[in-house]
Amino acid sequence: MPVVLDTMRRIPPGILLIRSIGGKEWSLRTYRYIALFLTFIAYACYHASRKPSSIIKSVLHPEPVNVDQSYPWPIGDVFIREEGFIANMTRLPDKGWAPFNGEDGTMKLGEIDVAFLACYSLGMYVAGHLGDSLDLRLFLTTGMIGSGIFVGLFGMGYFWNIHVFWFYLVMQMVAGLFQATGWPSVVAVMGNWFGKKKRGLIMGVWNAHTSVGNISGSLLAASVLDHGWGWSFILPGALVFLGGIMICLFLAAYPEDVGFPSPHGLDSHAQAEIGTKDVETQLQKGGKVDAETTIPRGESVGLLEACRIPGVIPFALSLFFAKLVAYTYLYWLPFYLSQTGIFLALSVNLIKSTGYWGKVIDFSESGFHVFHLIPFNYFSEIGGEYMSVKSAGNLSTLFDVGGIVGGILAGYISDKLKARAITAASFLYAAIPAMLLYRSFGGISQSVNIILMMIAGLFVNGPYALITTAVSADLGTHSSLKGDSRALATVTAIIDGTGSVGAALGPLLTGFLSRKGWNAVFLMLNVGALIAGLLLSPLVIAEIRERTLVQDPPPDIPRQQGFEDNSSALFAGILIQLIVMIKSYYDATLA
């Protein structure tokens, strides 16, 4: 008996057109590939439209003036090396863009970032519930088109010659609200179409859209920077706008929209009789399931009910600190690379030998202009090379290349081990030495910088990708829901919304801490990764116990288990000791 669904929606117009031309029905596999491709493109567009603000920071708030002397390295003029620069640290009044070119420029840039991310994180909680209540296709379309409009309006401030801080702040805040529609929607669509088999690997590959979007946005924004920084926003804004139109035309957000039953829409009696795997097998073969095995899509769950799903709160809190680290790199890495130019060996040796700071020294005999020296620890060595703004934007994309590998690797390992928490915590702990190595040895040469940057990206983005994709989808279809509720978008919103609060805090703190030196920033990042890993400790312990107790079959997601009093004290002591060790390391570096 064919499935009869009471939630059938209109088939997307683009699919209707293609099917009418082709003259035949599509298989379930075809629709799954289309959903995977379209959601990949959609969220890549979202992330591409977020990247320009990090690329143009050094244009709005420039530091020392660069000598126009460039050499290709290592591939043509993609990564440009600039060896001479004026480091007098006296900001020229006609450089930059008011109101960001003053002494408090970095703080204002940090406030812009936190305004966007605060609205994004708050909007996420509302967007998740709406996504479970409304048509995901139209909801996602509205978010993408709105995002494109307000990202473009931020760039129009350049052409309209606007120098009012509140204009840029409001544009980012509204853009953040529209951007909040994206993540809960695309994860819910993926959860609707794909079962739990190899979910970690599939989601890990699919989550490459984040890094692909960051890379595309960086390259697109940097490519038009010479024509005015406004174009760096207008082009990505147009990209996400067009992506919204594509979603409206072609995305089937639910299997029911095109005549297939949801693999999660089963009551407990049906699950006991045939099981989810059997349903998926029937769908693969014939695309139909008996009506008795399916139920209509239920009402969306509330925020409090979703928070009570085992595992939601620990993963949400861990993501708070994981995204604090990841988004600090996203928003500040190009600025870090462009502002941490290097003295050549001659100047370094002279500075170290004299010990005088602030002294004017003339290197004109070596082809350089007059230097006004500043404390040596302000700079980070990158093989004696000073990165231009465009070069820094291009180079920073390699962090996301490492992130792509990290997301796929984390998903694959978690599938093999059937242990999401253990995998995520392991990556978070490994990120600490990776970031220490990058800060300490990233200045040896460009090649070493690239290698260490990619390794840091692997371990920083790996757990972030795992928690926001496979873990969110697991929890949104948790067995405690008994297949009768729609919770995918809501659970995703709770986890990623909490994480986005940390994502807002990281760039804001960086705006203040960077004035004290980049060692303070990296100290914050290492402490954040450490806390994120420790917050998963109850779930890690639960997963380990499940593997030692044969009689206890593994659930979908480990149960939350509280610490005993002595365990709490132990973890608190470990946390304090590790923070002290990391701080001591950076104090020694500063000395």
N, C-alpha and C positions, 0 to 999 in steps of 0.2 A: 504494500500500500504506500503510495507516495506521501511525502511529508507535506502537511498543511500547516502553514505558519500564519499566525495572526499579526506578525510584525513586518510583513513584506513591504518593502519600500520600493520606490521607483528605481529602476535600473539606471545607472549613470548614463547620460546622453551619448557620451563618446563611445561607450561599450555597445550601446544599441546601434549606433551608426556602423561600427566596424562589423558587428555580427550580421547586420542586414546586408552589408556588402559581401561578406564572406559566405553567408548562407548556411552556417552550421553552428551548433552550440559548442561552448568551450568546456573543457574538462576542469575538475577541481584543481589539478596540478597547475593548469594555465592561470587560473584566477589567483592561486597562491603566489606564483611568480610575479604576477602583475602587482599584487598588493605589496610584496616585498620590495619590488623595484620602485614603486611610486612613493611608499613611505620613506625609503632610503633617500630619494631625490628631495622629498619634502623637507626632511629634517636637515639634510645637507644645506638646503637653501636657508633655513632658519639660522644655522650656525655661520654660514657665509655672511649673513647680514649683521651678525654680532661682532665680527672681526675688525671692521674698519676703525673702531674707536681705539683699538690697541695700536694699529698701524700709524695713525696720525697724531699720537700723543707727542712725539718728538717734533712734529711740525707746529702744533699749537703751543708747545712749551719747549722751545729749543734750548740746548745747552751750548757748549763751545762751538764756534764756527769752524766748519771744515774747509781745508784747503782743497780747491778743485783739482785733485790729482788722483786718478783712479786707475786700477789695473785689474784685468779679469782674473778671477779665482773662484772656484776651480773649474767651473763650467761656463765659458764665455763670460758674459757680464751679468749672470744671474746673482752670484755672490760677489759684490764689488769690494775691493780692498782699498782703503784710503789711509795712507801712511802719515801724512802731515796734517796737523790741525793746530788751531790756536786755542789754548786752554786757559784763557784769562778769566773765565767764569764771570765776566761782567756782561750781563745780558743786554744786548743791543735793543734800544727801544723800538726799532722798526722791524724786529724779528718776532715770529710767532703770531698768535692771534688772540687779541683781547676778547674775553677777560682771563685767558689761560696763560698769558705770557708774563705774569707778574711773579713775585717771590712766592706767592701761595698757589702757583699754578698747578703743582702736583697734587695739592690737597683738593683743588677744585675738580681736577680730572678724576681723582678718587671718589669725590662726591657724585660725579656724573655716573660712574660705574655702579656705585652702591644704590643710587636712585633707580637705575634700570633693574638691577638684580633684586632689590627689595620689592618693587612692584611685580617683578616676575615671580618671585617666591610666594608672595601673598595671593597673586592671581592664580597660581597653580592649584591651590586648595579649592577655589571656586570652579576653576576650569575642569578639574577632575570630576567633580560631581555633575557638572553640566554635560561633560563628555559621555557619562554613563546614562544621561537622561535624554539627550538630543541626538540627532543624526550626526555621526562622527564626520561624515564627508563634508556636510555643509558647515559644521563647526570648525573643522580644520581649514576649510577654504576661507572662511571669514577671518580667522587668525592670521593666515598668510598674507592676504590682501591688506589687512590693516597694518601688519608689520611693515610691509613694503612701502606703504604710504608714509608712515612716520619716520622710518629710517631715511627715506628720501628727503623728507622735510628737514631733518637735521642737517643734511648736506646742503640744502638750499640756503641755509644760514650764511654760507660762504658767498653765494651769488647775490643774496640780498644784503650783504655787508652788515650782518647783525652781530653786535658785540655785547648783547645782554645775556648774562649767565642764566637767567630764569628761562629763556627761550630753549636753550639746549637741554636744561634740566627737565622741562616739561615734555619735550619731544622724546627723550629717553624713557621717561616714566610711562608714557602712553604706549610706546613701543614695547616696553617690558610687559605690560598687561596683555597685549596681543600675542606676544611671543609665548606667554604662559599656556596658550591653547595647544601648542605643538606637541610637547613630549607626552602628556597623558593620552592624547589622541592617537599618535603613531604606535605607541606601545600597546594600546587597546586593540587597534586594528591587527597588529601582529599576533596578539594573543587570541583574537577571534578566529584567525585563519590557521594558526599552527598549534599542534598539540605539544606535549611535553617531551616527546622523543627528540633527543639531540638539541634541546632548546638552547642550552648554553652555547654550543658551537654556532648554531644558526644565528642567535642573537649577537654573538661576538663578532661574526662576520658582518652582520647587518649594522651593528653599531659603529662600523667604520665610517658611517655617514657623518659622525661628529668630527672626526679628523679630516675627512675629505672636504667637509664644509669649511673647516678652519683653514685648510690649505688653499682651497679655492678662493675664499674670502680674502686671505692675505695676499695672494698673487694678484687678484683682481683689483684690490684697493691700492696695492703698491704700483701696479702697472699704469694707473692714471694719476698718480700723485703729482707728477710734474705739471699736469694741466690744472691743478688746483685741488685742494683737499676735499672740496665738496663732491667732486666726482667719485671719490672713494666711498661715499655713502650712497650716492644716487644709483650707481650700477648694481651693487648688491641689493639695494631696495627694489630695483626693477626685476632682479632675478627672483626674489622671493614672491613678488607680485605675480609674475608669470607662472611660477610654480603653483600658486593657489588656483589659478585658472585651470591648470592641468589636473589638479586634484579634483576639482569640481566636475570635470568632464569624464574622468576615467576611473576614479577610485571606488571600488565596491567595498565598503567598510565592514560589511557583515556577510558571511556566507549565505544567510537567508535572503539577502538582497537579490541574489542571482539564482535562488532555488535550491541551495544546499543547506542542510541543517548544521548548526554549530556543534563542534566536537565537545563543547563543554555544557551544552544544553540538555543534560540528562538528570533525571531524578535518581534518588538512591536505589530504588527498586530496579530500574533499568541498568544502573551501573553494576549491581550485584549479579544480574543475569548475564549480561554480555560484556561489560567492561568497556573502558574508553578505547583501548587498543582495537577491540573488535569493531567498534563503531568506525574508527578511522580506516580500518581495513575495508569495510563495506563502502565507505565513501570513495576510497581510492579505486575500487573495482567498478561500482555502478553509480556512484554519486547519489544513492538513495538509501534511506533507512526507514524501517517501519515507524509509523506515526506513534505507536505505543512507546517507543524508546526515546521520544523527544518531548520536550515541554516548551511552552512559549517562554520568551525571554522575560525574566522577572523584573521587579523593581530594583532600581539602583540602591546600593547600601549607603548609609550615612557615614560621616567622617568618624564618629565615635565607634560605630560598629566595625568599620574597617581597621581602626587602630587596635581593636581587640584581637585581630587575626594574629596568631603566633608568629613572631619574627619581624613584624612590621616596625615596631618601635626601635629595637636594637639596630636594624639595618638603616632606618631613617637617621638615627643619631650618628651612626658611623659615617653615613654619606655627608652629613653636615661638615665634618672635618675633611673628608676626602675631596669634596668639591671646593672647600676653602683652598686646598693646595692646588687642585687642577685649574681652577679659574684664576688664581693668581698668576699662574704661568700663561693662561690664555690671554689675559688683559695686560700683563706687564713684561712678558719675555722680550718682545721687540724693543720696548723702551729700555730694558736692562742691557740688551746687546748694543743698542745705539749709543747709550750714555756711559758705558764702561769702556771707553777707549783707552789705549795703552801707550805708555811711554816706550820708546825704543831702548835698547840696551844701554846706549850712551846716557840718556837722561835718567834711567833707572839707577845706574851705578852712581851717577853724580848725586842724585837725591839721597841715596842710602849713605854715601860717604860724607856728605855735608850735614845731613840731619836737619837742614833748615827748611821750613815750610813757608810759603807765601813770598819767597824771594823771586825777583824777576831775573831770568837767565836768558841770554840770547844764543840760540842755536842757528843763527842765520848762515854760518859757515857750512852747516850740514844741509842747507836747503830748507830749513824750517824758520818760521817766524818766532817772535818773542813769546816766551812762555811765562805765564804767571802761575807758579806752582801751587798745588793744593795738596792736602794729605794723601799719601800714597794709597791708603786703604780705600779711598773713594773709587779707585779704578779696579777693574778686573782684567787681567791679561788675556788676550786672545792672539797669541803669537806676534805681538808687536804691531797689531793692525787695529785701525779705528773703523768701525762699521758705520756706513751711512744709514739713513733712515730706511731707504729702499732695500738695502742689503740686509739690514736687521730683520725687516719684515719677511723677506724671502728665506733667510736662514732659520727663522723661528718655526717655519713650517715643518722642519725635520723633527721637532718635538712631537708633532702630531703623527708623523710617519711611525715613530716608535709607539705612539698610542694605538695605532691601528693593529700593530703586531700584538701589543699587550692585551687589547680587548679580545682578539681571537684566541690567544693563548690561554687567557683566564677562563673563557667560556669552554674551551676544549678540556682543560684540566678539571674544571668543576663537573663536567659531564662524566669524565672517566672516574673521578673519585666519588661522585655523587655527594659532594661536600662544598656547597657555595661559600659558607662562612670560613672554612679553613683556607680555601683558595684566596678569598678576598683579603683575609688577615695576613696571609703569607706575603702577598704582593705589597700590602701597605708597609709591612716591616722592612721588606727589601727596598722600598722607595727611600728609606732614610739614608742608608749608606750611598745609594745612587745619587741623591741630591748633595750629600757631603762631598762626594768625589767630583761632581760637576762644578760646585763652587770652588773647590780647592785646586783642581787641575784642569779646569776648562780653558784656562788662559795659556796653556803650554803652546798650543797651535790650533789652527782652524780645524784640522782633521780630528784632533783629540776632543775639541769642543763639540763637534758634530756627533762623534761616537757616544760621548758621555751624555749629551743632550737626548739622543734617541733612547739610550738605556733608561734615563730618568723618565722620559715620556712613556716607556713601556710599563714601568712599575707604578707610575702615578695614575695613568689613564686606565690601566687594566682593571683594578677593583672598582673604579668609578663606573666603567662600562658594564661590568658584571652586575653590580647592584641595581643600576638603573634599567637594565633590560631583563635578563633571565630571572633574577631574583624578584623583580617587581611582577613579572608575568606569572611566576610560580605562586606568589602570595595572592595575586588577584584571582587565581583559580584554585585557591587552597581547598583541601578536602572539607574543612570546617564549614564552607559555604554550601556544601551538598549540591552544587550545580544549579541552584535555584536563584542566584542573585547575580547582578552585574556589578562587579567590583574592580575590574581591571583598571579603568581610568582613575577611579577614586584612590585605590591603593598606590598606583604609580604617582599620583599627585601628592599624596602624603609623604612618600619616600623622597621624591625629587624636590618637592616643595620645601621640605626640611633641609635637604641638601643645598638648595638654592639660597637659603638664609646664610649658610656658611660661605657660599659662593659670593654673596654680597659683602660679607665681612672681610674676606681675604683681600680683595683689591682695595677696600677702604683702608685697612690697616697698612697695606703696602704703601699707599700714598703718604702716610705719616712716617712709617719706619724707614722708607728709602732716604729720607732727609738725614737720618742718623747713620746711614751706611747700609750696604746690601747684606752684610753679615747678619744684621738684625732681622732682615726679611727672611733669609734662609733659616735662621733659628726658628722663626714662627712656622715656616713650612714643615720643618722636621718635627716639631712638637705636634703640629696638626696631624701628620701622618701617624705618629705614635699613638695619639689618643684615639684616632679612627680605628686602628687595629685592636686596641685594648677594649673598646666598646663592643667588639664582636666576641670577646672571650667567653661569655656564657653560651653562645651558640656554638663556638668551637668546641667547648667542653662537651656540649650535648651531642655533637656529631661524633666526637671520639668515643663517647659512652655507647652510642648506638652501634658502633662497629665492634665493641667489645662484648656487647650483650646480644647473643645470637637469637634469643627468644623475643627480642623487641624489634620488629620489622621497621625499617627506616620510613618515616613519614615524608610528605612532600617537602616540608621545610622543618628544620629542627625546632623542637618545642623550646619556649623560653624557660630557662631555669635560673633561679636567682642564686647569688653567691651566698655561701655561708659567711659568718662574721669573720672568721680567720682568712677566708679567701679574699674578702673585700680589703682587709688590711694589707694582705700580700700584694694585691694588684696596685693598691694606692702607693705602697712603698716602692714597687718597681717603677711606677710612673714617675714618682718624684726623683728617684735616682737617675733614670734615663734623661729626664729633662735637665738635671744638674750636669750630667756628663756632656750633653749636647751644648749647653750654654758655656761650659768650661772650654770646649773645643773652639767655639767662636771667639771667646775672650782671648784665648791663646793666639788665634789668628790675627785678631785686632792688635794684639801687643807686638 
